[in-house]
């Protein structure tokens, strides 16, 4: 189950559970769409992978125990630990490499 982290690891923007701006990599590193597009060049500065939109967990419980009410968003915030200049250099270096 996805952790649904509550903030952008780059700019610390709030990304609530229903945000259409939340982007994740395969390790669930979480960034806002603006940072992914304009700073990170669609490359995760932690793993080098790409991003996809984070799915929105349903608020309504269609099946017993399966909803944001029963499985809420994480309260643990994450802040990117790599200096922005280093992250940008890393991301630009690997932006042309994509999994085939």
Z-matrix of the N, CA and C atoms (Angstrom, degrees):
N
C 1 1.442
C 2 1.534 1 108.50
N 3 1.324 2 115.85 1 137.42
C 4 1.466 3 120.64 2 178.86
C 5 1.521 4 111.38 3 -65.77
N 6 1.318 5 114.44 4 143.43
C 7 1.457 6 120.83 5 -179.13
C 8 1.537 7 112.46 6 -75.26
N 9 1.314 8 117.50 7 -27.30
C 10 1.474 9 123.28 8 -178.09
C 11 1.533 10 111.00 9 54.47
N 12 1.309 11 114.93 10 67.74
C 13 1.463 12 120.75 11 -179.32
C 14 1.527 13 110.55 12 -66.29
N 15 1.326 14 116.88 13 144.44
C 16 1.470 15 120.56 14 -167.50
C 17 1.528 16 117.26 15 -88.46
N 18 1.343 17 117.92 16 0.23
C 19 1.465 18 117.59 17 -176.20
C 20 1.523 19 111.51 18 -149.62
N 21 1.342 20 114.51 19 163.53
C 22 1.457 21 121.52 20 174.44
C 23 1.525 22 107.80 21 -77.30
N 24 1.321 23 116.76 22 129.61
C 25 1.462 24 120.92 23 -179.28
C 26 1.519 25 112.67 24 -70.99
N 27 1.319 26 117.57 25 -13.60
C 28 1.464 27 121.13 26 -178.78
C 29 1.533 28 111.27 27 -95.50
N 30 1.329 29 116.77 28 -57.29
C 31 1.472 30 120.36 29 -173.99
C 32 1.523 31 113.72 30 -105.06
N 33 1.316 32 117.41 31 -4.30
C 34 1.464 33 124.34 32 179.34
C 35 1.535 34 113.81 33 68.98
N 36 1.316 35 117.04 34 19.71
C 37 1.467 36 121.13 35 176.57
C 38 1.526 37 108.88 36 -63.81
N 39 1.326 38 116.26 37 138.83
C 40 1.463 39 120.81 38 175.61
C 41 1.522 40 109.90 39 -66.42
N 42 1.323 41 116.10 40 134.03
C 43 1.459 42 122.38 41 177.86
C 44 1.523 43 108.49 42 -127.41
N 45 1.331 44 116.65 43 82.75
C 46 1.465 45 119.58 44 -178.14
C 47 1.525 46 111.69 45 -61.49
N 48 1.295 47 114.76 46 166.18
C 49 1.464 48 122.15 47 -174.37
C 50 1.532 49 112.83 48 -55.28
N 51 1.326 50 117.75 49 -28.44
C 52 1.469 51 120.76 50 -178.89
C 53 1.523 52 113.29 51 -101.01
N 54 1.337 53 117.76 52 16.09
C 55 1.457 54 121.69 53 -177.99
C 56 1.526 55 111.99 54 -69.05
N 57 1.317 56 116.12 55 134.26
C 58 1.463 57 121.48 56 173.78
C 59 1.530 58 110.23 57 -93.89
N 60 1.324 59 116.65 58 5.10
C 61 1.467 60 122.48 59 179.71
C 62 1.525 61 112.31 60 -101.64
N 63 1.329 62 118.53 61 -5.70
C 64 1.469 63 121.70 62 -176.58
C 65 1.522 64 110.81 63 -80.51
N 66 1.322 65 115.95 64 129.84
C 67 1.460 66 122.81 65 178.41
C 68 1.527 67 107.89 66 -120.82
N 69 1.347 68 117.02 67 142.38
C 70 1.468 69 120.93 68 178.88
C 71 1.521 70 110.09 69 -132.10
N 72 1.349 71 114.79 70 153.93
C 73 1.464 72 120.65 71 170.96
C 74 1.535 73 107.38 72 -99.06
N 75 1.316 74 117.55 73 -173.94
C 76 1.463 75 119.62 74 -177.62
C 77 1.527 76 113.09 75 -69.30
N 78 1.335 77 117.65 76 -15.62
C 79 1.462 78 121.30 77 176.56
C 80 1.527 79 111.37 78 -98.52
N 81 1.308 80 117.42 79 9.12
C 82 1.467 81 124.89 80 -179.80
C 83 1.524 82 113.86 81 69.36
N 84 1.344 83 117.80 82 16.46
C 85 1.454 84 118.84 83 170.58
C 86 1.526 85 104.93 84 -58.43
N 87 1.313 86 117.18 85 136.26
C 88 1.462 87 121.22 86 -170.27
C 89 1.519 88 111.22 87 -121.20
N 90 1.318 89 115.52 88 127.28
C 91 1.458 90 122.80 89 179.79
C 92 1.521 91 108.77 90 -139.09
N 93 1.322 92 117.03 91 157.10
C 94 1.470 93 119.97 92 176.29
C 95 1.522 94 109.10 93 -80.23
N 96 1.306 95 116.00 94 157.15
C 97 1.463 96 121.94 95 -177.90
C 98 1.521 97 111.81 96 -58.80
N 99 1.329 98 117.00 97 -37.66
C 100 1.456 99 120.77 98 -179.54
C 101 1.540 100 110.98 99 -61.88
N 102 1.321 101 117.80 100 -45.97
C 103 1.470 102 120.90 101 178.83
C 104 1.530 103 110.96 102 -66.54
N 105 1.329 104 117.56 103 -41.34
C 106 1.466 105 121.41 104 179.57
C 107 1.526 106 110.06 105 -60.34
N 108 1.329 107 116.89 106 -45.57
C 109 1.464 108 120.97 107 -176.99
C 110 1.524 109 113.56 108 -76.35
N 111 1.319 110 117.61 109 -41.24
C 112 1.461 111 120.60 110 -169.09
C 113 1.526 112 115.91 111 -102.70
N 114 1.324 113 118.13 112 -17.29
C 115 1.465 114 120.27 113 -179.92
C 116 1.524 115 111.00 114 -117.00
N 117 1.334 116 116.82 115 -45.29
C 118 1.461 117 121.42 116 -170.62
C 119 1.525 118 114.80 117 -93.96
N 120 1.320 119 117.69 118 -5.47
C 121 1.473 120 121.97 119 178.75
C 122 1.523 121 112.71 120 53.27
N 123 1.336 122 116.57 121 36.72
C 124 1.466 123 123.74 122 178.20
C 125 1.536 124 112.75 123 62.71
N 126 1.337 125 116.64 124 29.02
C 127 1.470 126 121.78 125 177.08
C 128 1.524 127 108.03 126 -124.82
N 129 1.317 128 116.72 127 126.51
C 130 1.464 129 120.34 128 177.71
C 131 1.528 130 109.45 129 -68.58
N 132 1.325 131 118.10 130 124.03
C 133 1.457 132 120.33 131 -178.99
C 134 1.530 133 112.81 132 -72.35
N 135 1.311 134 117.29 133 -9.52
C 136 1.464 135 120.98 134 178.63
C 137 1.526 136 112.20 135 -90.71
N 138 1.337 137 117.15 136 -42.35
C 139 1.466 138 119.82 137 -173.96
C 140 1.524 139 114.42 138 -121.59
N 141 1.337 140 118.07 139 -14.56
C 142 1.455 141 120.73 140 -179.39
C 143 1.518 142 114.09 141 87.55
N 144 1.327 143 117.25 142 -1.75
C 145 1.465 144 121.28 143 179.36
C 146 1.514 145 111.93 144 -81.90
N 147 1.314 146 115.64 145 176.99
C 148 1.453 147 121.60 146 178.70
C 149 1.521 148 111.38 147 -91.69
N 150 1.319 149 115.03 148 -177.79
C 151 1.466 150 121.83 149 -177.45
C 152 1.520 151 111.47 150 -121.10
N 153 1.309 152 114.46 151 158.03
C 154 1.452 153 122.83 152 171.03
C 155 1.525 154 107.18 153 -140.83
N 156 1.325 155 116.26 154 160.37
C 157 1.464 156 119.22 155 176.84
C 158 1.521 157 109.94 156 -63.26
N 159 1.314 158 115.80 157 138.18
C 160 1.463 159 120.12 158 176.97
C 161 1.530 160 107.85 159 -75.05
N 162 1.326 161 118.06 160 131.93
C 163 1.463 162 119.44 161 178.21
C 164 1.524 163 111.58 162 -65.34
N 165 1.306 164 115.92 163 153.94
C 166 1.460 165 121.80 164 178.45
C 167 1.525 166 107.89 165 -96.68
N 168 1.316 167 115.64 166 123.44
C 169 1.464 168 121.23 167 179.35
C 170 1.527 169 108.62 168 -76.23
N 171 1.319 170 118.46 169 131.22
C 172 1.462 171 121.35 170 -178.26
C 173 1.529 172 113.03 171 -58.97
N 174 1.316 173 116.11 172 137.87
C 175 1.472 174 121.60 173 175.04
C 176 1.523 175 110.19 174 -79.92
N 177 1.323 176 115.48 175 -33.84
C 178 1.458 177 120.40 176 -179.93
C 179 1.530 178 109.36 177 -84.27
N 180 1.310 179 116.27 178 138.75
C 181 1.459 180 122.14 179 -179.49
C 182 1.530 181 109.40 180 -87.24
N 183 1.341 182 116.54 181 95.66
C 184 1.463 183 121.77 182 179.32
C 185 1.523 184 110.69 183 -79.86
N 186 1.322 185 117.25 184 -29.29
C 187 1.463 186 123.48 185 175.89
C 188 1.516 187 107.01 186 -127.97
N 189 1.301 188 116.65 187 147.53
C 190 1.464 189 121.14 188 -177.94
C 191 1.531 190 111.49 189 -53.52
N 192 1.331 191 115.92 190 124.56
C 193 1.455 192 121.69 191 174.92
C 194 1.510 193 116.09 192 78.61
N 195 1.332 194 117.00 193 5.80
C 196 1.461 195 119.63 194 -177.03
C 197 1.529 196 109.62 195 -119.17
N 198 1.312 197 115.29 196 92.37
C 199 1.464 198 121.99 197 176.10
C 200 1.514 199 108.25 198 -171.95
N 201 1.305 200 116.70 199 171.55
C 202 1.456 201 120.81 200 178.43
C 203 1.531 202 110.86 201 -66.10
N 204 1.323 203 117.03 202 -24.67
C 205 1.468 204 120.58 203 177.38
C 206 1.524 205 109.70 204 -67.04
N 207 1.327 206 116.75 205 -44.11
C 208 1.461 207 121.72 206 -178.73
C 209 1.536 208 112.72 207 -81.45
N 210 1.324 209 116.30 208 -30.07
C 211 1.468 210 121.99 209 -178.19
C 212 1.533 211 108.02 210 -131.30
N 213 1.332 212 116.89 211 79.27
C 214 1.467 213 121.13 212 -172.78
C 215 1.532 214 113.52 213 -72.85
N 216 1.307 215 113.29 214 169.21
C 217 1.455 216 121.93 215 175.85
C 218 1.525 217 110.19 216 -62.78
N 219 1.314 218 116.41 217 147.92
C 220 1.457 219 121.29 218 176.68
C 221 1.531 220 110.33 219 -61.80
N 222 1.311 221 116.17 220 148.55
C 223 1.466 222 120.67 221 175.23
C 224 1.522 223 110.75 222 -97.29
N 225 1.328 224 116.83 223 -7.76
C 226 1.461 225 122.23 224 -177.66
C 227 1.528 226 110.14 225 -78.49
N 228 1.327 227 116.33 226 117.06
C 229 1.460 228 119.87 227 176.87
C 230 1.520 229 109.39 228 -89.59
N 231 1.312 230 115.32 229 151.26
C 232 1.460 231 121.72 230 178.92
C 233 1.512 232 108.61 231 -125.06
N 234 1.307 233 115.96 232 139.75
C 235 1.456 234 120.44 233 174.86
C 236 1.518 235 107.08 234 -124.30
N 237 1.315 236 115.20 235 134.08
C 238 1.455 237 121.85 236 -178.36
C 239 1.528 238 109.93 237 -58.29
N 240 1.310 239 116.73 238 129.54
C 241 1.459 240 120.97 239 -173.81
C 242 1.533 241 113.55 240 -93.84
N 243 1.324 242 117.23 241 -9.30
C 244 1.463 243 121.19 242 -179.78
C 245 1.532 244 108.10 243 -92.48
N 246 1.309 245 117.41 244 137.31
C 247 1.462 246 121.50 245 177.61
C 248 1.528 247 109.02 246 -57.45
N 249 1.325 248 117.16 247 141.43
C 250 1.467 249 121.52 248 -174.57
C 251 1.529 250 112.09 249 -56.24
N 252 1.313 251 119.07 250 -40.64
C 253 1.469 252 121.22 251 179.83
C 254 1.520 253 110.84 252 -61.98
N 255 1.320 254 117.39 253 -42.53
C 256 1.459 255 121.88 254 177.81
C 257 1.524 256 110.33 255 -65.31
N 258 1.322 257 117.09 256 -42.92
C 259 1.466 258 121.76 257 179.83
C 260 1.522 259 110.90 258 -62.55
N 261 1.324 260 117.13 259 -45.18
C 262 1.466 261 120.69 260 -179.28
C 263 1.523 262 110.16 261 -62.79
N 264 1.327 263 117.70 262 -43.31
C 265 1.462 264 120.62 263 177.81
C 266 1.514 265 112.03 264 -60.54
N 267 1.336 266 116.60 265 -44.23
C 268 1.459 267 122.20 266 178.33
C 269 1.530 268 110.34 267 -61.28
N 270 1.319 269 116.52 268 -47.19
C 271 1.464 270 121.10 269 -176.76
C 272 1.522 271 111.57 270 -65.04
N 273 1.315 272 117.02 271 -42.20
C 274 1.472 273 119.79 272 178.87
C 275 1.521 274 111.18 273 -64.66
N 276 1.318 275 116.31 274 -37.04
C 277 1.464 276 120.60 275 179.92
C 278 1.520 277 111.29 276 -61.94
N 279 1.329 278 117.12 277 -38.39
C 280 1.458 279 121.16 278 -174.09
C 281 1.517 280 115.06 279 -104.00
N 282 1.320 281 118.57 280 4.40
C 283 1.463 282 119.51 281 -176.47
C 284 1.524 283 112.95 282 -66.22
N 285 1.311 284 118.32 283 -23.04
C 286 1.463 285 119.18 284 -179.47
C 287 1.530 286 112.87 285 -87.19
N 288 1.341 287 117.41 286 -10.84
C 289 1.459 288 120.97 287 178.48
C 290 1.515 289 109.38 288 -90.96
N 291 1.290 290 117.90 289 122.94
C 292 1.461 291 122.59 290 178.61
C 293 1.512 292 109.37 291 -134.13
N 294 1.295 293 116.34 292 144.85
C 295 1.464 294 120.85 293 176.86
C 296 1.523 295 109.25 294 -63.52
N 297 1.283 296 115.14 295 140.87
C 298 1.479 297 119.20 296 -179.92
C 299 1.505 298 110.73 297 -103.25
